[in-house]
Amino acid sequence: MVRVSEELKTLDLREIAKNCPYPTLLICGSQDKPNLSSMKAIQELMSNSQFQIIPDGPHVLNKEKPKEFVENTRSFLELLK
């Protein structure tokens, strides 16, 4: 697990994000400080994306804030119809 964690530190998704043609929803919890800036940066690269911050949300949103996670996801998917 430590090795995976170390690998993730150097993972660079900028080129993939710039070239992603699909509508994308990025969701982050407001308490997930390590990932907030990364998610904002990726969102700026993705022309067809939305970025949602769930108030008081931790890193594992689907487990800790499932209602808010589902509401945000459902709203995004409704826009794609």
C-alpha positions in Angstrom: 0.0 0.0 0.0 2.9 2.4 0.7 4.3 1.9 -2.7 0.9 2.7 -4.3 0.7 5.8 -2.2 4.2 6.9 -3.3 3.3 6.3 -7.0 0.2 8.5 -6.6 2.3 11.4 -5.4 4.0 11.6 -8.9 0.9 10.8 -11.0 0.5 13.6 -13.5 -3.0 13.7 -15.2 -2.6 17.1 -16.8 -2.2 15.9 -20.4 -5.0 13.4 -20.0 -7.3 16.1 -18.6 -6.5 18.6 -21.4 -7.5 16.0 -24.0 -10.6 14.5 -22.3 -13.5 15.1 -24.6 -16.2 13.8 -22.2 -18.4 15.8 -19.8 -16.8 15.3 -16.4 -17.9 16.0 -12.8 -15.1 16.5 -10.3 -16.3 16.3 -6.7 -14.2 17.1 -3.6 -15.0 17.6 0.0 -14.2 20.9 1.6 -12.1 19.1 4.3 -10.1 17.2 1.7 -7.4 19.9 1.7 -4.7 17.8 -0.1 -7.0 17.3 -3.1 -8.8 20.6 -3.4 -6.0 22.4 -5.2 -5.3 19.5 -7.5 -9.0 19.1 -8.4 -9.3 22.8 -9.2 -6.2 22.7 -11.4 -7.5 19.7 -13.3 -10.9 21.3 -13.7 -9.3 24.3 -15.3 -7.6 22.1 -17.9 -10.9 20.3 -18.8 -13.1 22.4 -21.0 -16.1 20.2 -20.5 -16.1 19.8 -16.7 -17.8 20.9 -13.6 -16.2 21.1 -10.1 -18.4 20.7 -7.0 -17.2 21.1 -3.4 -19.3 19.4 -0.8 -19.3 21.5 2.4 -17.7 19.7 5.4 -17.0 16.7 3.1 -13.9 14.5 3.8 -11.8 12.6 1.4 -14.2 9.6 1.1 -17.4 11.4 0.1 -19.4 8.5 -1.0 -19.0 6.9 2.4 -19.2 9.9 4.7 -21.6 12.1 2.7 -23.5 9.7 0.5 -26.6 11.8 0.2 -24.7 14.9 -1.0 -22.5 12.8 -3.2 -25.5 11.2 -4.9 -27.4 14.5 -5.2 -24.4 16.2 -7.0 -23.9 13.2 -9.2 -27.5 12.9 -10.1 -27.8 16.6 -10.9 -24.8 16.4 -13.2 -26.2 13.3 -15.0 -29.5 15.0 -15.5 -27.8 17.8 -17.4 -26.4 15.2 -19.8 -29.8 13.9 -20.9 
